[in-house]
Amino acid sequence: MPADTEQTTITVNGEPASLPDDKTVASLLREQGRDPDEATGVAVAVNEEVVRRAEWPEIVLEEGDEVEIIGATQGG
């Protein structure tokens, strides 16, 4: 990555993460190995506000944002 690329520091599931500026919720999910177009049983909250799936490509993550990615699991 070029040295002049701006970085944004956020928290993802309680862990610090550095991302290129203009990273969206959808692109963060892709980076984590989840296809946002195919992801089922996944919920995302940014700063304790649930983000609707239709908004994932539009929501740009900003410095200091706290992101929670929650996947549904089955148990018995």
Distance bins in CASP14 RR format, pairs under 12 A and 6 or more apart:
PFRMAT RR
TARGET T0000
AUTHOR 0000-0000-0000
RMODE 2
METHOD distances of the structure
MODEL  1
1 7 0 0 0 0 1 0 0 0 0 0 0
1 18 0 0 0 0 0 1 0 0 0 0 0
1 19 0 0 0 0 0 1 0 0 0 0 0
1 20 1 0 0 1 0 0 0 0 0 0 0
1 21 0 0 0 0 0 1 0 0 0 0 0
2 20 0 0 0 0 0 1 0 0 0 0 0
4 20 0 0 0 0 0 1 0 0 0 0 0
4 21 0 0 0 0 0 1 0 0 0 0 0
5 18 0 0 0 0 0 1 0 0 0 0 0
5 19 0 0 0 0 0 1 0 0 0 0 0
5 20 1 0 1 0 0 0 0 0 0 0 0
5 21 1 0 0 1 0 0 0 0 0 0 0
5 22 0 0 0 0 0 1 0 0 0 0 0
5 23 0 0 0 0 0 1 0 0 0 0 0
6 18 0 0 0 0 0 1 0 0 0 0 0
6 19 0 0 0 0 1 0 0 0 0 0 0
6 20 1 0 0 1 0 0 0 0 0 0 0
6 21 1 0 1 0 0 0 0 0 0 0 0
6 22 0 0 0 0 1 0 0 0 0 0 0
6 23 0 0 0 0 0 1 0 0 0 0 0
6 62 0 0 0 0 0 1 0 0 0 0 0
6 63 0 0 0 0 0 1 0 0 0 0 0
7 16 0 0 0 0 0 1 0 0 0 0 0
7 17 0 0 0 0 1 0 0 0 0 0 0
7 18 1 0 1 0 0 0 0 0 0 0 0
7 19 1 0 0 1 0 0 0 0 0 0 0
7 20 1 0 0 1 0 0 0 0 0 0 0
7 21 1 0 0 1 0 0 0 0 0 0 0
7 22 0 0 0 0 0 1 0 0 0 0 0
7 23 0 0 0 0 1 0 0 0 0 0 0
7 61 0 0 0 0 0 1 0 0 0 0 0
7 63 0 0 0 0 1 0 0 0 0 0 0
7 64 0 0 0 0 0 1 0 0 0 0 0
8 16 0 0 0 0 0 1 0 0 0 0 0
8 17 0 0 0 0 1 0 0 0 0 0 0
8 18 1 0 0 1 0 0 0 0 0 0 0
8 19 1 0 1 0 0 0 0 0 0 0 0
8 20 1 0 0 1 0 0 0 0 0 0 0
8 21 1 0 1 0 0 0 0 0 0 0 0
8 22 0 0 0 0 1 0 0 0 0 0 0
8 23 1 0 0 1 0 0 0 0 0 0 0
8 24 0 0 0 0 0 1 0 0 0 0 0
8 27 0 0 0 0 0 1 0 0 0 0 0
8 28 0 0 0 0 0 1 0 0 0 0 0
8 60 0 0 0 0 1 0 0 0 0 0 0
8 61 1 0 0 1 0 0 0 0 0 0 0
8 62 1 0 0 1 0 0 0 0 0 0 0
8 63 1 0 1 0 0 0 0 0 0 0 0
8 64 1 0 0 1 0 0 0 0 0 0 0
8 65 1 0 0 1 0 0 0 0 0 0 0
8 67 0 0 0 0 0 1 0 0 0 0 0
9 15 0 0 0 0 0 1 0 0 0 0 0
9 16 1 0 0 1 0 0 0 0 0 0 0
9 17 1 0 0 1 0 0 0 0 0 0 0
9 18 1 0 1 0 0 0 0 0 0 0 0
9 19 1 0 0 1 0 0 0 0 0 0 0
9 20 0 0 0 0 0 1 0 0 0 0 0
9 21 0 0 0 0 0 1 0 0 0 0 0
9 23 0 0 0 0 0 1 0 0 0 0 0
9 61 0 0 0 0 1 0 0 0 0 0 0
9 62 0 0 0 0 0 1 0 0 0 0 0
9 63 1 0 0 1 0 0 0 0 0 0 0
9 64 1 0 0 1 0 0 0 0 0 0 0
9 65 0 0 0 0 1 0 0 0 0 0 0
9 66 0 0 0 0 0 1 0 0 0 0 0
9 67 0 0 0 0 0 1 0 0 0 0 0
10 16 1 0 0 1 0 0 0 0 0 0 0
10 17 1 0 1 0 0 0 0 0 0 0 0
10 18 0 0 0 0 1 0 0 0 0 0 0
10 19 1 0 0 1 0 0 0 0 0 0 0
10 20 0 0 0 0 0 1 0 0 0 0 0
10 21 0 0 0 0 0 1 0 0 0 0 0
10 23 0 0 0 0 1 0 0 0 0 0 0
10 24 0 0 0 0 0 1 0 0 0 0 0
10 25 0 0 0 0 0 1 0 0 0 0 0
10 28 0 0 0 0 1 0 0 0 0 0 0
10 31 0 0 0 0 0 1 0 0 0 0 0
10 46 0 0 0 0 1 0 0 0 0 0 0
10 47 0 0 0 0 1 0 0 0 0 0 0
10 59 0 0 0 0 0 1 0 0 0 0 0
10 60 0 0 0 0 0 1 0 0 0 0 0
10 61 1 0 1 0 0 0 0 0 0 0 0
10 62 1 0 0 1 0 0 0 0 0 0 0
10 63 1 0 0 1 0 0 0 0 0 0 0
10 64 1 0 1 0 0 0 0 0 0 0 0
10 65 1 0 1 0 0 0 0 0 0 0 0
10 66 1 0 0 1 0 0 0 0 0 0 0
10 67 1 0 1 0 0 0 0 0 0 0 0
10 68 0 0 0 0 0 1 0 0 0 0 0
10 69 0 0 0 0 0 1 0 0 0 0 0
11 17 1 0 0 1 0 0 0 0 0 0 0
11 18 0 0 0 0 0 1 0 0 0 0 0
11 19 0 0 0 0 0 1 0 0 0 0 0
11 28 0 0 0 0 0 1 0 0 0 0 0
11 45 0 0 0 0 0 1 0 0 0 0 0
11 46 0 0 0 0 0 1 0 0 0 0 0
11 47 0 0 0 0 1 0 0 0 0 0 0
11 48 0 0 0 0 0 1 0 0 0 0 0
11 61 0 0 0 0 0 1 0 0 0 0 0
11 62 0 0 0 0 0 1 0 0 0 0 0
11 63 0 0 0 0 0 1 0 0 0 0 0
11 64 1 0 0 1 0 0 0 0 0 0 0
11 65 1 0 0 1 0 0 0 0 0 0 0
11 66 1 0 1 0 0 0 0 0 0 0 0
11 67 1 0 0 1 0 0 0 0 0 0 0
11 68 0 0 0 0 1 0 0 0 0 0 0
11 69 0 0 0 0 0 1 0 0 0 0 0
12 18 0 0 0 0 0 1 0 0 0 0 0
12 19 0 0 0 0 1 0 0 0 0 0 0
12 23 0 0 0 0 0 1 0 0 0 0 0
12 25 0 0 0 0 0 1 0 0 0 0 0
12 28 1 0 0 1 0 0 0 0 0 0 0
12 29 0 0 0 0 0 1 0 0 0 0 0
12 31 0 0 0 0 1 0 0 0 0 0 0
12 32 1 0 0 1 0 0 0 0 0 0 0
12 44 0 0 0 0 0 1 0 0 0 0 0
12 45 0 0 0 0 0 1 0 0 0 0 0
12 46 0 0 0 0 0 1 0 0 0 0 0
12 61 0 0 0 0 1 0 0 0 0 0 0
12 64 0 0 0 0 0 1 0 0 0 0 0
12 65 0 0 0 0 1 0 0 0 0 0 0
12 66 0 0 0 0 1 0 0 0 0 0 0
12 67 1 0 1 0 0 0 0 0 0 0 0
12 68 1 0 0 1 0 0 0 0 0 0 0
12 69 1 0 0 1 0 0 0 0 0 0 0
12 70 0 0 0 0 0 1 0 0 0 0 0
13 28 0 0 0 0 0 1 0 0 0 0 0
13 32 0 0 0 0 1 0 0 0 0 0 0
13 44 0 0 0 0 0 1 0 0 0 0 0
13 45 0 0 0 0 0 1 0 0 0 0 0
13 66 0 0 0 0 1 0 0 0 0 0 0
13 67 1 0 0 1 0 0 0 0 0 0 0
13 68 1 0 0 1 0 0 0 0 0 0 0
13 69 1 0 1 0 0 0 0 0 0 0 0
13 70 0 0 0 0 1 0 0 0 0 0 0
13 71 0 0 0 0 0 1 0 0 0 0 0
14 45 0 0 0 0 0 1 0 0 0 0 0
14 64 0 0 0 0 0 1 0 0 0 0 0
14 65 0 0 0 0 0 1 0 0 0 0 0
14 66 1 0 0 1 0 0 0 0 0 0 0
14 67 0 0 0 0 1 0 0 0 0 0 0
14 68 1 0 0 1 0 0 0 0 0 0 0
14 69 0 0 0 0 0 1 0 0 0 0 0
15 32 0 0 0 0 0 1 0 0 0 0 0
15 66 0 0 0 0 0 1 0 0 0 0 0
15 67 0 0 0 0 0 1 0 0 0 0 0
15 68 0 0 0 0 0 1 0 0 0 0 0
15 69 0 0 0 0 0 1 0 0 0 0 0
16 63 0 0 0 0 0 1 0 0 0 0 0
16 64 0 0 0 0 1 0 0 0 0 0 0
16 65 0 0 0 0 0 1 0 0 0 0 0
16 66 0 0 0 0 0 1 0 0 0 0 0
16 67 0 0 0 0 0 1 0 0 0 0 0
17 23 0 0 0 0 1 0 0 0 0 0 0
17 28 0 0 0 0 1 0 0 0 0 0 0
17 31 0 0 0 0 1 0 0 0 0 0 0
17 32 0 0 0 0 1 0 0 0 0 0 0
17 61 0 0 0 0 1 0 0 0 0 0 0
17 63 0 0 0 0 0 1 0 0 0 0 0
17 64 0 0 0 0 0 1 0 0 0 0 0
17 65 0 0 0 0 1 0 0 0 0 0 0
17 66 0 0 0 0 0 1 0 0 0 0 0
17 67 0 0 0 0 1 0 0 0 0 0 0
17 69 0 0 0 0 0 1 0 0 0 0 0
18 28 0 0 0 0 0 1 0 0 0 0 0
18 31 0 0 0 0 0 1 0 0 0 0 0
18 61 0 0 0 0 0 1 0 0 0 0 0
18 63 0 0 0 0 0 1 0 0 0 0 0
18 64 0 0 0 0 0 1 0 0 0 0 0
19 25 0 0 0 0 0 1 0 0 0 0 0
19 27 0 0 0 0 1 0 0 0 0 0 0
19 28 1 0 0 1 0 0 0 0 0 0 0
19 30 0 0 0 0 0 1 0 0 0 0 0
19 31 1 0 0 1 0 0 0 0 0 0 0
19 32 0 0 0 0 0 1 0 0 0 0 0
19 60 0 0 0 0 0 1 0 0 0 0 0
19 61 1 0 0 1 0 0 0 0 0 0 0
19 62 0 0 0 0 0 1 0 0 0 0 0
19 63 0 0 0 0 1 0 0 0 0 0 0
19 64 0 0 0 0 0 1 0 0 0 0 0
19 65 0 0 0 0 1 0 0 0 0 0 0
19 67 0 0 0 0 1 0 0 0 0 0 0
20 27 0 0 0 0 1 0 0 0 0 0 0
20 28 0 0 0 0 0 1 0 0 0 0 0
20 31 0 0 0 0 1 0 0 0 0 0 0
20 60 0 0 0 0 0 1 0 0 0 0 0
20 61 0 0 0 0 0 1 0 0 0 0 0
21 27 0 0 0 0 0 1 0 0 0 0 0
21 60 0 0 0 0 1 0 0 0 0 0 0
21 61 0 0 0 0 1 0 0 0 0 0 0
21 62 0 0 0 0 1 0 0 0 0 0 0
21 63 0 0 0 0 1 0 0 0 0 0 0
22 28 0 0 0 0 0 1 0 0 0 0 0
22 57 0 0 0 0 0 1 0 0 0 0 0
22 58 0 0 0 0 0 1 0 0 0 0 0
22 59 0 0 0 0 0 1 0 0 0 0 0
22 60 1 0 1 0 0 0 0 0 0 0 0
22 61 0 0 0 0 1 0 0 0 0 0 0
22 62 0 0 0 0 1 0 0 0 0 0 0
23 29 0 0 0 0 0 1 0 0 0 0 0
23 30 0 0 0 0 1 0 0 0 0 0 0
23 31 1 0 0 1 0 0 0 0 0 0 0
23 32 0 0 0 0 0 1 0 0 0 0 0
23 46 0 0 0 0 0 1 0 0 0 0 0
23 56 0 0 0 0 0 1 0 0 0 0 0
23 57 0 0 0 0 0 1 0 0 0 0 0
23 59 0 0 0 0 1 0 0 0 0 0 0
23 60 1 0 0 1 0 0 0 0 0 0 0
23 61 1 0 1 0 0 0 0 0 0 0 0
23 62 0 0 0 0 1 0 0 0 0 0 0
23 63 0 0 0 0 0 1 0 0 0 0 0
23 65 0 0 0 0 1 0 0 0 0 0 0
23 67 0 0 0 0 0 1 0 0 0 0 0
24 30 0 0 0 0 1 0 0 0 0 0 0
24 31 0 0 0 0 0 1 0 0 0 0 0
24 36 0 0 0 0 1 0 0 0 0 0 0
24 44 0 0 0 0 0 1 0 0 0 0 0
24 46 0 0 0 0 0 1 0 0 0 0 0
24 51 0 0 0 0 0 1 0 0 0 0 0
24 55 0 0 0 0 1 0 0 0 0 0 0
24 56 1 0 0 1 0 0 0 0 0 0 0
24 57 1 0 1 0 0 0 0 0 0 0 0
24 58 1 0 0 1 0 0 0 0 0 0 0
24 59 1 0 1 0 0 0 0 0 0 0 0
24 60 1 0 1 0 0 0 0 0 0 0 0
24 61 1 0 0 1 0 0 0 0 0 0 0
24 62 0 0 0 0 0 1 0 0 0 0 0
24 65 0 0 0 0 0 1 0 0 0 0 0
24 67 0 0 0 0 0 1 0 0 0 0 0
25 31 0 0 0 0 0 1 0 0 0 0 0
25 32 0 0 0 0 0 1 0 0 0 0 0
25 34 0 0 0 0 0 1 0 0 0 0 0
25 36 1 0 0 1 0 0 0 0 0 0 0
25 39 0 0 0 0 0 1 0 0 0 0 0
25 42 0 0 0 0 0 1 0 0 0 0 0
25 43 0 0 0 0 0 1 0 0 0 0 0
25 44 1 0 1 0 0 0 0 0 0 0 0
25 45 0 0 0 0 1 0 0 0 0 0 0
25 46 1 0 0 1 0 0 0 0 0 0 0
25 47 0 0 0 0 0 1 0 0 0 0 0
25 49 0 0 0 0 0 1 0 0 0 0 0
25 50 0 0 0 0 0 1 0 0 0 0 0
25 51 1 0 1 0 0 0 0 0 0 0 0
25 52 0 0 0 0 0 1 0 0 0 0 0
25 53 0 0 0 0 1 0 0 0 0 0 0
25 54 0 0 0 0 0 1 0 0 0 0 0
25 55 1 0 0 1 0 0 0 0 0 0 0
25 56 1 0 1 0 0 0 0 0 0 0 0
25 57 1 0 0 1 0 0 0 0 0 0 0
25 58 0 0 0 0 1 0 0 0 0 0 0
25 59 1 0 1 0 0 0 0 0 0 0 0
25 60 0 0 0 0 1 0 0 0 0 0 0
25 61 1 0 0 1 0 0 0 0 0 0 0
25 62 0 0 0 0 0 1 0 0 0 0 0
25 65 0 0 0 0 1 0 0 0 0 0 0
25 67 1 0 0 1 0 0 0 0 0 0 0
25 68 0 0 0 0 0 1 0 0 0 0 0
25 69 0 0 0 0 1 0 0 0 0 0 0
26 32 0 0 0 0 0 1 0 0 0 0 0
26 33 0 0 0 0 0 1 0 0 0 0 0
26 34 0 0 0 0 1 0 0 0 0 0 0
26 35 0 0 0 0 1 0 0 0 0 0 0
26 36 1 0 1 0 0 0 0 0 0 0 0
26 37 0 0 0 0 1 0 0 0 0 0 0
26 38 0 0 0 0 0 1 0 0 0 0 0
26 39 0 0 0 0 1 0 0 0 0 0 0
26 42 0 0 0 0 0 1 0 0 0 0 0
26 44 0 0 0 0 1 0 0 0 0 0 0
26 51 0 0 0 0 1 0 0 0 0 0 0
26 53 0 0 0 0 1 0 0 0 0 0 0
26 54 0 0 0 0 0 1 0 0 0 0 0
26 55 0 0 0 0 1 0 0 0 0 0 0
26 56 1 0 1 0 0 0 0 0 0 0 0
26 57 1 0 1 0 0 0 0 0 0 0 0
26 58 0 0 0 0 1 0 0 0 0 0 0
26 59 0 0 0 0 1 0 0 0 0 0 0
26 60 0 0 0 0 0 1 0 0 0 0 0
26 61 0 0 0 0 0 1 0 0 0 0 0
26 69 0 0 0 0 0 1 0 0 0 0 0
27 33 0 0 0 0 0 1 0 0 0 0 0
27 34 0 0 0 0 0 1 0 0 0 0 0
27 35 0 0 0 0 0 1 0 0 0 0 0
27 36 0 0 0 0 1 0 0 0 0 0 0
27 56 0 0 0 0 1 0 0 0 0 0 0
27 57 0 0 0 0 1 0 0 0 0 0 0
27 58 0 0 0 0 0 1 0 0 0 0 0
27 59 0 0 0 0 0 1 0 0 0 0 0
27 60 0 0 0 0 1 0 0 0 0 0 0
27 61 0 0 0 0 1 0 0 0 0 0 0
27 67 0 0 0 0 0 1 0 0 0 0 0
28 34 0 0 0 0 1 0 0 0 0 0 0
28 36 0 0 0 0 1 0 0 0 0 0 0
28 39 0 0 0 0 0 1 0 0 0 0 0
28 42 0 0 0 0 0 1 0 0 0 0 0
28 44 0 0 0 0 1 0 0 0 0 0 0
28 46 0 0 0 0 1 0 0 0 0 0 0
28 51 0 0 0 0 0 1 0 0 0 0 0
28 56 0 0 0 0 1 0 0 0 0 0 0
28 57 0 0 0 0 0 1 0 0 0 0 0
28 59 0 0 0 0 1 0 0 0 0 0 0
28 60 0 0 0 0 0 1 0 0 0 0 0
28 61 1 0 0 1 0 0 0 0 0 0 0
28 65 0 0 0 0 1 0 0 0 0 0 0
28 67 1 0 0 1 0 0 0 0 0 0 0
28 68 0 0 0 0 0 1 0 0 0 0 0
28 69 1 0 0 1 0 0 0 0 0 0 0
29 35 1 0 0 1 0 0 0 0 0 0 0
29 36 1 0 1 0 0 0 0 0 0 0 0
29 37 0 0 0 0 1 0 0 0 0 0 0
29 38 0 0 0 0 0 1 0 0 0 0 0
29 39 1 0 0 1 0 0 0 0 0 0 0
29 42 1 0 0 1 0 0 0 0 0 0 0
29 43 0 0 0 0 0 1 0 0 0 0 0
29 44 1 0 0 1 0 0 0 0 0 0 0
29 51 0 0 0 0 0 1 0 0 0 0 0
29 53 0 0 0 0 0 1 0 0 0 0 0
29 56 1 0 0 1 0 0 0 0 0 0 0
29 57 0 0 0 0 0 1 0 0 0 0 0
29 59 0 0 0 0 0 1 0 0 0 0 0
29 61 0 0 0 0 0 1 0 0 0 0 0
29 67 0 0 0 0 1 0 0 0 0 0 0
29 69 1 0 0 1 0 0 0 0 0 0 0
29 70 0 0 0 0 0 1 0 0 0 0 0
29 71 0 0 0 0 0 1 0 0 0 0 0
30 36 1 0 0 1 0 0 0 0 0 0 0
30 37 0 0 0 0 1 0 0 0 0 0 0
30 38 0 0 0 0 0 1 0 0 0 0 0
30 39 0 0 0 0 1 0 0 0 0 0 0
30 56 0 0 0 0 0 1 0 0 0 0 0
30 57 0 0 0 0 0 1 0 0 0 0 0
30 69 0 0 0 0 0 1 0 0 0 0 0
31 61 0 0 0 0 0 1 0 0 0 0 0
31 67 0 0 0 0 0 1 0 0 0 0 0
31 69 0 0 0 0 0 1 0 0 0 0 0
32 39 0 0 0 0 0 1 0 0 0 0 0
32 42 0 0 0 0 0 1 0 0 0 0 0
32 44 0 0 0 0 0 1 0 0 0 0 0
32 67 0 0 0 0 0 1 0 0 0 0 0
32 69 1 0 0 1 0 0 0 0 0 0 0
32 71 0 0 0 0 0 1 0 0 0 0 0
33 39 0 0 0 0 1 0 0 0 0 0 0
33 42 0 0 0 0 0 1 0 0 0 0 0
33 69 0 0 0 0 0 1 0 0 0 0 0
34 40 0 0 0 0 0 1 0 0 0 0 0
34 41 0 0 0 0 0 1 0 0 0 0 0
34 42 1 0 0 1 0 0 0 0 0 0 0
34 43 0 0 0 0 0 1 0 0 0 0 0
34 44 0 0 0 0 1 0 0 0 0 0 0
34 53 0 0 0 0 0 1 0 0 0 0 0
34 56 0 0 0 0 0 1 0 0 0 0 0
34 69 1 0 0 1 0 0 0 0 0 0 0
34 70 0 0 0 0 0 1 0 0 0 0 0
34 71 0 0 0 0 1 0 0 0 0 0 0
35 42 0 0 0 0 0 1 0 0 0 0 0
35 56 0 0 0 0 0 1 0 0 0 0 0
36 42 0 0 0 0 1 0 0 0 0 0 0
36 44 0 0 0 0 1 0 0 0 0 0 0
36 51 0 0 0 0 0 1 0 0 0 0 0
36 53 1 0 0 1 0 0 0 0 0 0 0
36 54 0 0 0 0 0 1 0 0 0 0 0
36 55 0 0 0 0 0 1 0 0 0 0 0
36 56 1 0 1 0 0 0 0 0 0 0 0
36 57 1 0 0 1 0 0 0 0 0 0 0
36 58 0 0 0 0 0 1 0 0 0 0 0
36 59 0 0 0 0 0 1 0 0 0 0 0
36 69 0 0 0 0 0 1 0 0 0 0 0
37 53 0 0 0 0 1 0 0 0 0 0 0
37 54 0 0 0 0 0 1 0 0 0 0 0
37 56 0 0 0 0 1 0 0 0 0 0 0
37 57 0 0 0 0 1 0 0 0 0 0 0
38 53 0 0 0 0 0 1 0 0 0 0 0
39 53 1 0 0 1 0 0 0 0 0 0 0
39 56 0 0 0 0 1 0 0 0 0 0 0
39 69 0 0 0 0 1 0 0 0 0 0 0
39 70 0 0 0 0 0 1 0 0 0 0 0
39 71 0 0 0 0 1 0 0 0 0 0 0
39 72 0 0 0 0 0 1 0 0 0 0 0
40 53 0 0 0 0 1 0 0 0 0 0 0
40 71 0 0 0 0 1 0 0 0 0 0 0
40 72 0 0 0 0 1 0 0 0 0 0 0
41 53 0 0 0 0 1 0 0 0 0 0 0
41 69 0 0 0 0 0 1 0 0 0 0 0
41 70 0 0 0 0 1 0 0 0 0 0 0
41 71 1 0 1 0 0 0 0 0 0 0 0
41 72 1 0 1 0 0 0 0 0 0 0 0
41 73 0 0 0 0 1 0 0 0 0 0 0
41 74 0 0 0 0 0 1 0 0 0 0 0
42 50 0 0 0 0 0 1 0 0 0 0 0
42 51 0 0 0 0 0 1 0 0 0 0 0
42 53 0 0 0 0 1 0 0 0 0 0 0
42 56 0 0 0 0 1 0 0 0 0 0 0
42 68 0 0 0 0 0 1 0 0 0 0 0
42 69 1 0 0 1 0 0 0 0 0 0 0
42 70 1 0 0 1 0 0 0 0 0 0 0
42 71 1 0 1 0 0 0 0 0 0 0 0
42 72 1 0 0 1 0 0 0 0 0 0 0
42 73 0 0 0 0 0 1 0 0 0 0 0
43 49 0 0 0 0 0 1 0 0 0 0 0
43 50 1 0 0 1 0 0 0 0 0 0 0
43 51 0 0 0 0 1 0 0 0 0 0 0
43 52 0 0 0 0 1 0 0 0 0 0 0
43 53 0 0 0 0 1 0 0 0 0 0 0
43 56 0 0 0 0 0 1 0 0 0 0 0
43 67 0 0 0 0 0 1 0 0 0 0 0
43 68 0 0 0 0 1 0 0 0 0 0 0
43 69 1 0 0 1 0 0 0 0 0 0 0
43 70 1 0 1 0 0 0 0 0 0 0 0
43 71 1 0 0 1 0 0 0 0 0 0 0
43 72 1 0 0 1 0 0 0 0 0 0 0
44 50 1 0 0 1 0 0 0 0 0 0 0
44 51 1 0 1 0 0 0 0 0 0 0 0
44 52 0 0 0 0 1 0 0 0 0 0 0
44 53 0 0 0 0 1 0 0 0 0 0 0
44 54 0 0 0 0 0 1 0 0 0 0 0
44 55 0 0 0 0 1 0 0 0 0 0 0
44 56 1 0 0 1 0 0 0 0 0 0 0
44 57 0 0 0 0 0 1 0 0 0 0 0
44 59 0 0 0 0 1 0 0 0 0 0 0
44 61 0 0 0 0 0 1 0 0 0 0 0
44 65 0 0 0 0 0 1 0 0 0 0 0
44 66 0 0 0 0 0 1 0 0 0 0 0
44 67 1 0 0 1 0 0 0 0 0 0 0
44 68 1 0 0 1 0 0 0 0 0 0 0
44 69 1 0 1 0 0 0 0 0 0 0 0
44 70 1 0 0 1 0 0 0 0 0 0 0
44 71 0 0 0 0 1 0 0 0 0 0 0
45 51 1 0 0 1 0 0 0 0 0 0 0
45 52 0 0 0 0 0 1 0 0 0 0 0
45 55 0 0 0 0 0 1 0 0 0 0 0
45 56 0 0 0 0 0 1 0 0 0 0 0
45 59 0 0 0 0 0 1 0 0 0 0 0
45 65 0 0 0 0 0 1 0 0 0 0 0
45 66 0 0 0 0 1 0 0 0 0 0 0
45 67 1 0 0 1 0 0 0 0 0 0 0
45 68 1 0 1 0 0 0 0 0 0 0 0
45 69 0 0 0 0 1 0 0 0 0 0 0
45 70 1 0 0 1 0 0 0 0 0 0 0
45 71 0 0 0 0 0 1 0 0 0 0 0
46 52 0 0 0 0 0 1 0 0 0 0 0
46 55 0 0 0 0 1 0 0 0 0 0 0
46 56 0 0 0 0 0 1 0 0 0 0 0
46 58 0 0 0 0 0 1 0 0 0 0 0
46 59 1 0 0 1 0 0 0 0 0 0 0
46 60 0 0 0 0 0 1 0 0 0 0 0
46 61 1 0 0 1 0 0 0 0 0 0 0
46 62 0 0 0 0 1 0 0 0 0 0 0
46 64 0 0 0 0 0 1 0 0 0 0 0
46 65 1 0 1 0 0 0 0 0 0 0 0
46 66 1 0 0 1 0 0 0 0 0 0 0
46 67 1 0 1 0 0 0 0 0 0 0 0
46 68 0 0 0 0 1 0 0 0 0 0 0
46 69 0 0 0 0 0 1 0 0 0 0 0
47 59 0 0 0 0 0 1 0 0 0 0 0
47 61 0 0 0 0 0 1 0 0 0 0 0
47 62 0 0 0 0 1 0 0 0 0 0 0
47 63 0 0 0 0 0 1 0 0 0 0 0
47 64 0 0 0 0 1 0 0 0 0 0 0
47 65 1 0 1 0 0 0 0 0 0 0 0
47 66 1 0 1 0 0 0 0 0 0 0 0
47 67 0 0 0 0 1 0 0 0 0 0 0
47 68 0 0 0 0 1 0 0 0 0 0 0
48 65 0 0 0 0 0 1 0 0 0 0 0
48 66 1 0 0 1 0 0 0 0 0 0 0
48 67 0 0 0 0 0 1 0 0 0 0 0
48 68 0 0 0 0 1 0 0 0 0 0 0
49 55 0 0 0 0 0 1 0 0 0 0 0
49 59 0 0 0 0 1 0 0 0 0 0 0
49 65 0 0 0 0 0 1 0 0 0 0 0
49 66 0 0 0 0 0 1 0 0 0 0 0
49 67 0 0 0 0 0 1 0 0 0 0 0
49 68 0 0 0 0 0 1 0 0 0 0 0
50 56 0 0 0 0 0 1 0 0 0 0 0
50 59 0 0 0 0 0 1 0 0 0 0 0
50 67 0 0 0 0 0 1 0 0 0 0 0
50 68 0 0 0 0 1 0 0 0 0 0 0
50 69 0 0 0 0 0 1 0 0 0 0 0
50 70 0 0 0 0 1 0 0 0 0 0 0
51 57 0 0 0 0 0 1 0 0 0 0 0
51 58 0 0 0 0 1 0 0 0 0 0 0
51 59 1 0 1 0 0 0 0 0 0 0 0
51 60 0 0 0 0 0 1 0 0 0 0 0
51 61 0 0 0 0 0 1 0 0 0 0 0
51 65 0 0 0 0 0 1 0 0 0 0 0
51 67 0 0 0 0 1 0 0 0 0 0 0
51 68 0 0 0 0 1 0 0 0 0 0 0
51 69 0 0 0 0 0 1 0 0 0 0 0
51 70 0 0 0 0 0 1 0 0 0 0 0
52 58 0 0 0 0 1 0 0 0 0 0 0
52 59 0 0 0 0 1 0 0 0 0 0 0
53 59 0 0 0 0 0 1 0 0 0 0 0
56 67 0 0 0 0 0 1 0 0 0 0 0
56 69 0 0 0 0 0 1 0 0 0 0 0
59 65 0 0 0 0 1 0 0 0 0 0 0
59 67 0 0 0 0 1 0 0 0 0 0 0
61 67 1 0 0 1 0 0 0 0 0 0 0
61 69 0 0 0 0 0 1 0 0 0 0 0
END
